[in-house]
Amino acid sequence: MNESNASNFIQNIITKDIADGAKDIHTRFPPEPNGYLHVGHAKSICLNFGLAKNNQGRCNLRFDDTNPVKEDTEYVDSIQEDVKWLGFEWDGEVHYASDYFQTFYDCAVYLIEQGLAFVCDLSAEEMREYRGTLTEPGKNSPYRDRSVEENLDLFLRMKNGEFEDGSHVLRAKIDMASPNLNMRDPVIYRIAKATHHRTGDAWCIYPMYDFAHPLSDAIEGISHSVCTLEFEDHRPLYDWFIDHLMDFAKFPSRPHQYEFTRLELSNTITSKRKLKRLVDEGVVDGWDDPRMPTISGLRRRGFTPAAIRNFCEEIGVSKSNSHVEYAMLEHCLRDDLNMNARRAMVVLDPLKITITNYPEGQVEYLDAEINPNQPELGTYKIPFSREIYIEREDFREEANKKFFRLKPGKEVRLKYAYIIQCDEVIKDEEGNVIELKCSYDPSTKSGEDNSGKKVKGTLHWVDANNCLDVQVRLLDFLLLPEQGDGDFMEYLNPESMVVLDNCKAEPVLAEAQAGDKFQFLRTGYFCVDSKYSTPGKPVFNRAASLKDSYKPE
């Protein structure tokens, strides 16, 4: 979030709080380490860290690691890498909800002692039946009126591992007739005999997210607890826990929860559960597959931190549900790469041209711009000789007047080189065009042309005798544009990745390193793949096409 355009409804709240005397603005980004972060999390990262920065405050990175069945240190490491890559630094050490397990337990015991929590033996199915509906109140559990002594004994035995998973839970005693289903005696502890990634087997009971989350905020002195809109109905429960435990736990400050709308991006999966399924079933090449909307996938595809931060700034922060077009995300990437990406020429579907009047065996080196938006970078040399490659689609044997590329008897300019004319078309036995015979006008050399000739078409090309064979991967949406109500796996795009193995590139690209970004002239923006590229043999992922369909309002 940029300081120059930081205004949103949460910032307005903070501005008022500061005016009213608030001195310590403290936010946090609290992911669960049960998967890789996706582009929706990027919005939350930019918001929380941005609010802290813009108000001279602090932002914690805290892992809400209360479910050992689904969590892993791999996810912890990847999340830290993503936050740093986006350009943010958290305050102090990394925090973990598991750091507070003893405090959570002590708070649960206190609620039992106050008659505000009880051990329940209902099964999950029975609990759903007792819960009621949006229009009908729930029913009290038959175990709700257990004595404090019995509840303390059972909870201790739960902690000591005497019971099986699912046999007992600890529930808050609130109101089974509440119109808010979250307040109908929610579960706050369950048994899970699983090894935790940090605490090992020290615990076999774990707090539920709705219990651990507000207490973690309060323990860390968070002032503004920012979360997505689906947690709005959880806020009364958040406040109930804080209100009933504030004096007992002596929290340094009372946090307040504020909700904003989550990011819904067209043709994009923003569910960690669904993304994990794609990984587990081998549909994609891991969490960082460049088709994935994970931050690591976007990074491998060629997105930049600046592009994602600018995107998050552009979409803004509100409480109204909205749907954002993926084109807007690509627009932010193009803006960045157009200014900063090096230019290069790569032919994706090569068609050979022999320039019949160019001297055999001669090679000359022409000047090409590194980036026209940064003229201070200067130029580099590209080889040119008698045989070159152009894109197959840039030639038509029969074409109308609106086709300004190469056709028999017509002229085009080769970028940075000369004007050529197609004189002869060579075909194989099946009638397929396999080569063009052309002639060039030596007086039309780029930068030295005094011929007075004007042609409408300019083509990119590669020297056939001095080129690099590269693989290029054209990426598209994982999901088809039109989807039904079935399993999302039924609507996966079979052409989400098209691999081209016979592409021809300028020889300078042999020096490209993993993560380097280029604009291939007339083709799009590409990034050197970090997984499959080897020294001298880069593999390129298309980050975005050149055409921008996004129309800013």
Buried (B, 14 or more C-beta within 10 A) or exposed (E): BEEEEBEBEBBEBBBEBBEEEBEEBBBBBBBBBBBBBBBBBBBBBBBBBBBBBBBEBBBBBBBBBBBBEBBBEEBBEBBBBBBEBBEBEBBEEBBBBBBBBEBBBEBBBBBBBEEBBBBBBBEEEEBEEBBBEEEEBBBBBEBBEBEEEBBBEBBEEBBEEEBEEEEBBBBBBBBBEBEBBBBBBBBBBBBBBBEBBBBEEEBBBBBBBBBBBBBBBBBBBBBBBBBBBEBBEBBBBBBBBBEBBEEBBEBEBBBBBBBBBBBEBBBBBBEBEBBBBBBEEEBBBBBBBBBBBBBBBBBBBBBBBBBBBBBBBBBBBEEEEEEBBBBBBBBBBBBBBBEBBBBBBBBBBBBBBBBEEBEEEEEBEBEBBBBEEEEEEEEBEBBBBBBBBBBBEBBBEEBEEEBBBBBBEBBBBBBBBBBBBBBEBEEEEEEEBEBBEBBBBEEBBBEEBEEEEEBEBBBBBBBBEBBBEBBBBBBBBBBBEEEEEEEBEEBBBEEBBEEBEEBBBBBBBEEBEBBBBBBBBBBBBBBBBBEBBEEEEBBBBBBBEEEBEBEEE
